[in-house]
Amino acid sequence: MGEGAGVDDLAATLESLGVRDYLVGVAGSLRSLGRRPDGRTWQLAIEQPDGSGRPAQLLDLPAGGAISTSGSYRNYFEADGVRYSHTIDPSTGRPITHRGVSVTVVSPDPADVTLADAWATALNVLGPERGLALAEARGIAAYFIERTDDGFRSRHSSAFEPFLKH
């Protein structure tokens, strides 16, 4: 959750200097205010978790918004056919081993990336099935990517729908 707090601090500094249009980010946490120089809203991409850098999904972030992604596709190792993430499940004290690889959350408070960062991490720990169920129950805008035998599958909560660029 340090990235989210860092972004919130950067945004506060920019706003104290009178900056009213920005997009700032640290690692997978981003916050926006205002619009791009061409007047359009900020457009973001959720990265395809295959190392290609290609977008898995394009998003429209509102004129003021906060978003964070937590994932296990960059920091992990494999041993005996099991993939071990750097993310620890506090209920077991062990790395998560489910097939979820990334969770992106749009904060319900556009001025609080730390909240999005915390939810993204919590939902990532829970995994795609339990995490998506919790996101739906709580009205959290969340986008999940998981590994399948055939590649990747993406799913999102109904609250995430307005952010999808079609």
N, C-alpha and C positions, 0 to 999 in steps of 0.2 A: 504494500500500500504506500510505500515511499514515493513511487513515481507519481501517484495521484496527488499526494501532498506537495510534491515539488512543482507540479503543474499549477496547482492552486496558488502557490506562492509566486510563481512567475506571472500568472495572470493578475494577481493583486498588485505586483510591482508595475506592470504595464499600465493598468488602470490608474494607479496613483500618479503616473507620468502623463496621464491624459490620452493614452492610446485607446481608441474606441473600436478599432477593427483589427483583429488578430486571430491567428491560429497557432497555439503553442502545444508542444508535446515533449514528453520524456518517455522513452521506451514505448509501451503500448497505451499510454494515457494521454488524452488530448482534450483541449478546451478551446472554444471559439467564442468570439464576440463580434458583432457587426457582420460585415460582408467582405467578400474579396474586392480587390481594386476595380474589377469590371462590374461590380454591383450584384453579382450572383451569390447564392449561399455557398458555404464551404462544402466541398464534396470530398468524401473520404472513401477509402477502400479497406475492406477486411482482407488481409493477405491470405492467399492460398497456402496452407501449411505444408508445402512440399519442397520448400527451398528455392522455388523459381522466382519468387517476388511478385508473381502475377496476382491480380485481384480475384478473390473468390466472390465478393459481393461489393457493389458500389452503394454508397450511402449519401443521403443529403442530411447534413447536420444543420439544425436551425441557426438563425442569426446569433443565438447564444446557446451553447450546448456543451456538455461534458460527456466523454465516452472513454471507456477503458477496456482493454483486452487482456485476458489472462490465458496462458497456454502452456502446453508441455511439448511443443514441437521444435523448440530450439535447445532447451536445456534438459537433456535426458541421456540415459545410456541403456543398452540392451545387454542382457545376460541370460543365457539358456532359453532364448526365445521370448523373454519377458521384457517389456519396455518399462523402465523406471524413470519417473519424472522428478524434477527438482521440487515439485509441489508436494508437501507432506499433508496427509490426511490426519487431522488432530484426533480423530476417533481411534486410529490404529497406531499412530506414531510412525507410520511407514509411508513411502512414496505412493502416490496414486498410480494405479495400474489399469484403470478402465480405458476404453477406446476413445474417449473425448480428447481432442487436441487443442481446442480453443473455445473461449467464451468471450463474447463482446457484449458489454452492457452500456446503455445510454442512461446516464444518471437522471433520476426524477427531479433533481435540483440542478439546473444548468450552471450554477456557480460552485458545484461541489464534485470535482473529479475524484476526490478521495472516496466518496460514497460509491461511485461507479467501480472504482478499483477494488473496493472491499467486496461488493457483490460479485464482480467477475471472478475474483479468487474463490469466494465461497461456492459459487455455482460450478466452477471448474473442479473443485474438490468433490462435490456431489456427483459429478458426471452428467452425461447428456440426459439420461432418463429422469433421475431424481431432480436434477437441476432445472430441467425444463418444467417439470411439474410444480416446483416451488416458484419459479418465475411466473408461471400462469396464475398460481394462487395469490401471489403478492402483486400482480400487475407490473412486473419488472420487464423492461424492454431488453430482451436478451437474444443473442444469436449464437448458436452452437455449431461447431464443426467436429465431426468424429470420423475416425478411420473405419472403413469397412473392408471386407475381403476384396471388393472391387474398386477401391479408391477412397473418396471422401463423400460424406453426406452432410448436408446442412439443414438445420431446422431452426425456427425462431418462435418466440412467444408472440401472441397476438399484439401485445403492446409494442413490439419492434416493427410491425408492419409499416407505420407511417414514415420510417426512416429509410426504407428500401427504395433504391433508385431503380425503376423498372425500365 
